[in-house]
Amino acid sequence: MTQRGRATRPAAPTGRSRRTDGPRGGDRAGASRGDLAARRATLSDVITPVVTGAGYDLEDVSVSRAGRRHVVRVIVDADGGINLDAVADVSRLVSAALDAAEESGGDIVAGEYQLEVSSPGVDRPLTLPRHWRRSTGRLVKVTARVARPDGQPAVDRQVTGRVVAVDDERVVLETDAGRVEHRHADLGPGRVQIEFHRLDEIDEADLGDGAGDDADDEDDDDDDDVEGEER
């Protein structure tokens, strides 16, 4: 689900000069990527305390160029998921925090920008203990470092199983060969597998960014030009 908001402001206040003779070609592209990365770090510093203070986890912040504006995407989650009302509340809080930060410290996102707040989709990689915990009962595929019985160095193997137990140190998977336990440190990013016979159990929150996209059909011309997103 996605809550979309928009904040617009002049690219520069009246009387403020803007440099037009910046780097060209590859240098300009590198500077642009560095600029987006710096803005992402600043955005994260502003947004993280707002999201955690509201009782949610900030999963990701990204900023990209879309035509003449930036797009700021914020991914939030919580135990039990997050519904549309909660997404709307977080969107308002984040928008207010960005406005306050810009009033006190200058441009956080230069020029016009669009704010998008959403929950993770089912394609979100499982990389933290809380991701695995929130996927209890789901079928996942993951590359795990597995010890060999002959004492040889451990090897990486792809494992598919249902998450049955999770704590801060380990994940227990129910596989075709039985239950296996892996330390988080031995697991790569897990991927939830779509089970078509269980699609009716996947609620709107799990589907992530699908909701709300129609609201921005009017901006399709700009969105065709999305480039250089930093995560």
Stockholm file with secondary structure:
# STOCKHOLM 1.0

chainA/1-231         MTQRGRATRPAAPTGRSRRTDGPRGGDRAGASRGDLAARRATLSDVITPVVTGAGYDLEDVSVSRAGRRHVVRVIVDADGGINLDAVADVSRLVSAALDAAEESGGDIVAGEYQLEVSSPGVDRPLTLPRHWRRSTGRLVKVTARVARPDGQPAVDRQVTGRVVAVDDERVVLETDAGRVEHRHADLGPGRVQIEFHRLDEIDEADLGDGAGDDADDEDDDDDDDVEGEER
#=GR chainA/1-231 SS CEEEEEECCCSSCTTCCCCCCCCCHHHHHHHHHHHHHHHHHHHHHHHHHHHHHTTCEEEEEEEEEETTEEEEEEEEECTTCCCHHHHHHHHHHHHHHHHHHHHHHSCSSCSCEEEEEECCBTTCCBCSHHHHHTTTTCEEEEEEEECCTTSCCCEEEEEEEEEEEECSSEEEEEETTEEEEEEGGGBCCBEECCCGGGGGGCCGGGBGGGTTGGGGGGGHHHHTTEEEEEC
#=GC SS_cons         CEEEEEECCCSSCTTCCCCCCCCCHHHHHHHHHHHHHHHHHHHHHHHHHHHHHTTCEEEEEEEEEETTEEEEEEEEECTTCCCHHHHHHHHHHHHHHHHHHHHHHSCSSCSCEEEEEECCBTTCCBCSHHHHHTTTTCEEEEEEEECCTTSCCCEEEEEEEEEEEECSSEEEEEETTEEEEEEGGGBCCBEECCCGGGGGGCCGGGBGGGTTGGGGGGGHHHHTTEEEEEC
//
